[in-house]
């Protein structure tokens, strides 16, 4: 198997700041908020759980080719096993966004955050608590029951480019859009410490991503391809796939009172690891996504194919007239 060592979500398009800080503020609307949850490896007992949340917005965005800023904040919490061993990372992203033309936007972003590893050892049992028949948790284990590392600073940066063939997305317009980006995280390679003992540095991670929406002429159907690549030391992850987007309902072009909805379905493939079927439903200013990682690696002999369930909820405060946004 080949993995990136950091936490990752299969719905990577729904975690823009986790894969590129240059994406902060790069959307049509005044505010964007996203919630993510994933549980995986339940076949091994206590499942791994990952929580994430983010928000971002454009600042001082005018009309034409004037540059503006994108500001965002995000955090994730990853816990595993009976001891809830895991990592917390929270930070802010700041991007400078330059509209090269009506259809081309380029941005440079930086992410600065604080992280910490921790574990709750009070839920574990120890050898000296075994009375010959069972474990008696009332017996003092003489072990440290809380494990917290020192806070560590974390720095990332990214380049992000987006193309849209239209600035006004009327009902029935043929949309062609895509974005592509490269980013680096843990640029400062922060040290990890537990109980005053210095561990290895958290090595830099490189990320590349692409996603797009391409309407099929004279129809309410679009294809939505996307790709994600990450490398950290010798570990790498490659995930690629495509969704089909079906639009339905009518939208008021000028007042925006009635919004068009869309249903997405398809799958991604994480090389040498998992097949990931996905469905999304977009309505009003919301999008809900559900996916499942079906494990196909050598580990599937132990997991029976059980990988991970994931859900996302996105809200974008879109313009209430003239324009509508896309995936």
C-alpha positions in Angstrom: 0.0 0.0 0.0 1.1 3.6 -0.5 -0.3 6.4 1.7 0.4 10.0 2.6 1.2 10.0 6.3 -1.1 12.9 7.1 -4.8 12.8 7.6 -6.7 12.8 4.3 -10.3 12.7 3.2 -11.6 10.8 0.1 -13.8 13.8 -0.7 -10.7 16.0 -1.2 -12.6 18.6 -3.3 -14.6 19.3 -0.1 -11.4 20.1 1.9 -9.9 23.0 -0.1 -7.8 24.5 2.7 -6.4 21.1 3.7 -4.9 20.6 0.2 -4.1 24.2 -0.9 -4.2 27.5 1.1 -4.3 29.3 -2.2 -7.9 28.2 -2.6 -9.1 30.3 0.3 -11.7 32.8 -0.9 -11.7 31.5 -4.5 -15.4 30.9 -5.1 -18.5 32.8 -6.1 -20.2 34.0 -3.0 -19.6 35.9 0.2 -18.9 33.0 2.7 -18.2 29.3 2.5 -18.3 26.8 5.4 -17.6 23.1 5.2 -18.0 20.2 7.8 -16.3 16.8 7.2 -16.4 13.5 9.1 -14.8 10.2 8.4 -14.7 6.9 10.2 -12.6 3.9 9.0 -11.0 0.6 9.8 -13.9 -0.6 12.0 -12.8 -4.2 11.3 -9.8 -3.6 13.6 -12.0 -2.7 16.7 -12.2 0.9 17.7 -12.6 2.8 14.4 -10.4 5.7 13.4 -12.4 9.0 13.4 -11.5 12.2 11.7 -13.4 15.5 12.1 -12.7 18.7 10.2 -14.3 22.2 9.7 -13.4 25.2 7.6 -14.6 28.6 6.6 -13.3 31.2 4.1 -14.4 34.3 2.4 -13.1 36.9 -0.2 -12.1 40.3 1.2 -12.3 43.6 -0.6 -13.4 41.9 -3.8 -14.4 44.4 -6.4 -15.2 44.2 -10.1 -12.8 43.8 -13.0 -9.2 42.9 -12.6 -8.5 44.3 -9.2 -6.6 42.0 -6.8 -8.3 41.0 -3.6 -7.7 38.7 -0.6 -9.0 35.4 0.5 -9.2 34.7 4.3 -10.0 31.3 5.9 -9.7 29.2 9.0 -9.8 25.5 9.4 -9.1 22.7 11.9 -9.1 18.9 12.0 -9.0 16.3 14.8 -8.0 12.7 14.2 -8.4 10.0 16.9 -7.7 6.3 16.8 -8.1 3.3 19.0 -9.3 2.9 22.6 -6.8 5.6 23.8 -8.1 8.1 21.3 -4.5 8.7 20.2 -4.5 11.4 17.5 -3.6 14.8 16.3 -5.2 18.2 16.3 -4.3 21.0 13.9 -5.9 24.4 13.6 -4.8 27.4 11.5 -5.6 30.3 9.3 -5.1 30.7 5.5 -4.5 33.9 3.7 -4.5 34.1 -0.1 -3.7 36.9 -2.6 -6.0 36.5 -5.6 -5.3 38.2 -8.9 -8.0 38.1 -11.7 -5.8 37.9 -14.8 -9.0 38.4 -17.0 -12.7 37.8 -16.7 -12.1 34.1 -16.9 -8.7 33.5 -15.3 -7.8 33.8 -11.7 -4.4 33.1 -10.1 -3.7 33.1 -6.3 -0.9 32.5 -3.9 -1.7 31.4 -0.3 0.0 30.7 3.0 -1.3 28.6 5.9 0.0 29.1 9.5 -1.3 26.8 12.3 -0.6 25.0 15.6 -0.8 21.3 16.1 -0.6 18.8 19.0 -0.6 15.1 19.4 -2.4 13.6 22.4 -3.8 10.4 23.9 -6.2 9.4 26.7 -4.5 6.4 28.4 -7.0 6.2 31.3 -9.3 3.9 29.2 -6.6 1.3 28.7 -5.9 -1.7 31.0 -2.4 -2.8 32.2 -0.7 -6.0 33.2 -0.7 -5.2 37.0 -4.5 -4.7 36.9 -5.1 -8.4 36.0 -6.1 -10.4 39.0 -5.9 -13.8 37.4 -9.5 -13.7 36.0 -10.2 -10.2 34.8 -8.7 -6.7 34.6 -9.6 -4.6 37.6 -9.5 -0.9 36.6 -9.8 0.1 40.3 -6.2 -1.0 40.8 -3.7 1.9 40.2 -1.8 1.1 37.1 1.0 3.5 38.1 1.0 4.7 34.5 0.7 8.2 33.1 -2.9 8.5 32.0 -2.7 11.6 29.9 -0.2 12.0 27.1 0.1 15.4 25.5 2.8 16.7 23.3 4.0 20.3 23.1 2.2 22.5 20.6 4.1 22.8 17.4 3.9 25.5 14.7 3.0 24.4 11.1 3.5 26.3 7.9 2.2 25.6 4.4 2.0 27.5 1.1 0.3 26.9 -2.3 -0.3 28.2 -5.8 -3.8 28.0 -7.3 -5.2 28.7 -10.7 -8.9 28.7 -11.8 -10.6 29.1 -15.2 -14.3 29.7 -15.8 -15.6 30.4 -19.3 -18.4 32.6 -18.0 -18.9 35.2 -15.3 -22.7 34.9 -15.3 -23.9 31.3 -14.9 -27.5 31.5 -16.2 -29.7 28.5 -16.3 -28.8 26.6 -19.5 -25.5 28.3 -19.9 -22.7 25.9 -20.9 -20.2 26.0 -18.1 -16.5 25.1 -18.6 -14.4 25.5 -15.5 -11.4 23.9 -13.8 -8.8 24.6 -11.2 -5.4 23.2 -10.7 -2.9 23.8 -7.8 0.3 22.7 -6.1 1.0 23.1 -2.4 3.5 22.2 0.3 2.7 21.6 4.0 5.0 21.3 7.0 7.5 23.5 5.3 9.2 24.2 8.6 9.3 20.4 9.4 8.2 20.9 13.0 9.5 18.6 15.8 7.2 16.2 17.6 7.7 15.8 21.3 6.1 13.5 23.9 6.8 13.7 27.6 9.9 15.9 26.9 11.4 13.3 24.4 12.0 14.7 21.0 10.8 12.5 18.1 11.4 12.8 14.4 10.5 15.9 12.6 7.2 16.0 10.7 8.5 16.0 7.1 7.2 18.2 4.3 4.3 17.0 2.2 3.8 18.0 -1.4 0.3 18.1 -2.9 -1.1 18.5 -6.5 -4.8 18.6 -7.3 -7.1 19.2 -10.2 -10.9 19.4 -10.5 -13.3 20.6 -13.2 -16.9 20.9 -14.3 -17.7 20.6 -18.0 -21.3 20.9 -19.2 -22.4 18.8 -22.1 -24.0 21.0 -24.8 -27.8 21.3 -25.0 -28.3 19.1 -21.9 -28.5 19.3 -18.1 -25.6 16.8 -17.8 -22.0 17.6 -16.9 -18.9 15.6 -16.2 -16.9 16.5 -13.1 -13.4 14.9 -13.1 -10.9 15.4 -10.2 -7.5 14.2 -9.2 -5.4 14.3 -6.0 -1.7 13.5 -5.5 0.3 13.7 -2.3 3.9 12.7 -1.4 5.5 12.7 2.0 9.0 11.1 2.2 8.6 7.7 0.4 4.8 7.6 0.9 2.5 8.7 -1.8 -1.2 8.8 -2.6 -2.9 9.1 -6.0 -6.7 9.4 -6.2 -8.5 10.0 -9.5 -12.1 9.7 -10.7 -15.1 11.4 -12.2 -18.7 12.3 -11.2 -21.7 12.8 -13.4 -23.8 15.9 -12.6 -27.5 16.0 -13.3 -29.2 19.3 -13.0 -33.0 19.5 -12.4 -35.6 22.1 -11.5 -35.8 25.7 -12.7 -33.9 28.7 -11.6 -35.0 32.4 -11.8 -32.3 34.1 -13.8 -32.7 37.6 -12.5 -34.2 37.4 -9.0 -32.6 34.1 -7.9 -35.7 33.3 -5.8 -35.8 29.7 -7.2 -32.6 27.8 -7.4 -31.7 24.9 -9.6 -30.6 21.7 -7.8 -28.2 19.0 -8.9 -27.4 15.4 -8.2 -23.8 14.0 -8.6 -22.8 10.3 -8.7 -19.6 8.5 -9.6 -16.5 7.0 -8.1 -12.8 7.6 -7.5 -9.9 5.1 -7.3 -7.1 5.4 -4.8 -4.3 3.6 -6.4 -3.5 0.2 -4.8 -5.9 0.9 -2.0 -9.6 1.6 -2.5 -12.5 2.1 -4.8 -14.6 5.1 -3.6 -18.2 5.4 -4.8 -19.6 8.9 -4.1 -22.9 10.8 -4.3 -23.7 14.4 -3.7 -26.9 16.5 -3.6 -26.8 20.2 -4.2 -29.8 22.4 -3.3 -30.1 26.1 -2.6 -26.8 27.1 -1.0 -26.0 23.7 0.4 -24.2 20.5 -0.8 -24.2 17.2 1.0 -21.8 14.4 0.0 -21.5 10.8 1.1 -18.8 8.3 0.1 -17.4 4.9 1.1 -13.9 3.6 0.8 -14.1 -0.1 -0.3 -10.7 -1.5 0.5 -9.0 -3.6 -2.3 -5.4 -3.7 -1.1 -3.7 -6.7 0.5 -5.2 -5.5 3.8 -8.7 -6.5 2.5 -8.0 -10.1 3.7 -8.3 -8.7 7.2 -10.9 -5.9 6.6 -13.2 -7.8 4.3 -13.2 -4.7 2.1 -14.5 -2.5 4.9 -12.7 0.8 4.6 -14.2 4.1 5.6 -17.6 6.0 5.6 -17.4 9.8 4.9 -19.8 12.6 4.9 -19.5 16.3 4.1 -21.8 19.3 4.3 -20.9 22.5 2.5 -22.7 25.9 2.6 -21.9 28.8 0.2 -23.7 32.1 0.6 -24.2 32.5 -3.2 -25.4 35.6 -5.0 -29.2 35.9 -4.9 -29.5 37.2 -8.4 -28.0 36.8 -11.8 -25.3 34.3 -10.9 -25.1 30.8 -9.6 -22.0 28.7 -8.7 -21.0 25.2 -9.5 -19.3 22.3 -7.8 
